Amino acid sequence: MNKETILLIEDEKNIFELLKYNLQKEGFKIFWAPDGKEGLELFSREKPDLVLLDLMLPGLDGLEVCRRLREKAGFSVPIIMLTARSDEIDKILGLEMGADDYITKPFSVRELLARIKAALRRTQTPEKGEKISRGFLELIPEEFSAIFHNRELTLTPKEFSLLYLLCKHPGKVITRENALETVWGYEYYGDTRTVDVHVRQIRQKLEQIAPDENPIETLRGIGYRWRG
């Protein structure tokens, strides 16, 4: 059986030893790079299935490494950022640079494993569902294809899945917790900012094509809905 491979880019060796032990127990093969430059080289050489990326790195910081990884591989490889920072702006920047998710140190290994498995499961399983047409928007799940006003939307897999979830239930409120469980595949752990950032990115892409339309409605403190 081929082992799924994970690249850890992290300057703290004790974290590598902890994750190496636990990830190998789960059947993963792990590569380690203590800085961003070596991490990019390992990524090109080993072609991992998923990247765990520390935000605070010597030399190239995690945000720059994330940007370069996305340039190399598009959105085919999930990136989960590890951060000790409590400042929300750093987490938001990580998501905007292309990270799929983040987890704040100190973290539960069990929680991290759940997120890793969910991320891998979603990249290896084609999106399921029927084609959806909502006004000027058409979504084809098996192809991750989104057409808006006859123009193609360039969406990440997470953005597509979130947009599909909203459009599948027009007029219905989708809570942030439900979006996390459905799109990211793990139970609610208390931080819903990931959903907010992805919705904002979807809105920006829709507005680039149709600035006067606002099909995604925010219900403050609750969640979002596609205007039915």
HELIX and SHEET records of a PDB file:
HELIX    1   1 LYS A   13  LYS A   25  1                                  13    
HELIX    2   2 GLY A   36  GLU A   46  1                                  11    
HELIX    3   3 GLY A   62  ALA A   73  1                                  12    
HELIX    4   4 GLU A   88  GLU A   96  1                                   9    
HELIX    5   5 VAL A  109  GLN A  124  1                                  16    
HELIX    6   6 PRO A  141  GLU A  143  5                                   3    
HELIX    7   7 PRO A  157  LYS A  168  1                                  12    
HELIX    8   8 ARG A  176  ALA A  179  1                                   4    
HELIX    9   9 LEU A  180  TRP A  184  3                                   5    
HELIX   10  10 ARG A  193  ILE A  209  1                                  17    
SHEET    1   A 5 LYS A  29  ALA A  33  0                                        
SHEET    2   A 5 THR A   5  ILE A   9  1                                        
SHEET    3   A 5 LEU A  50  ASP A  54  1                                        
SHEET    4   A 5 ILE A  79  THR A  83  1                                        
SHEET    5   A 5 ASP A 101  THR A 104  1                                        
SHEET    1   B 4 ILE A 132  ARG A 134  0                                        
SHEET    2   B 4 LEU A 137  ILE A 140 -1                                        
SHEET    3   B 4 SER A 145  PHE A 148 -1                                        
SHEET    4   B 4 ARG A 151  GLU A 152 -1                                        
SHEET    1   C 3 ILE A 174  THR A 175  0                                        
SHEET    2   C 3 GLY A 223  TRP A 226 -1                                        
SHEET    3   C 3 ILE A 216  LEU A 219 -1                                        
END                                                                             
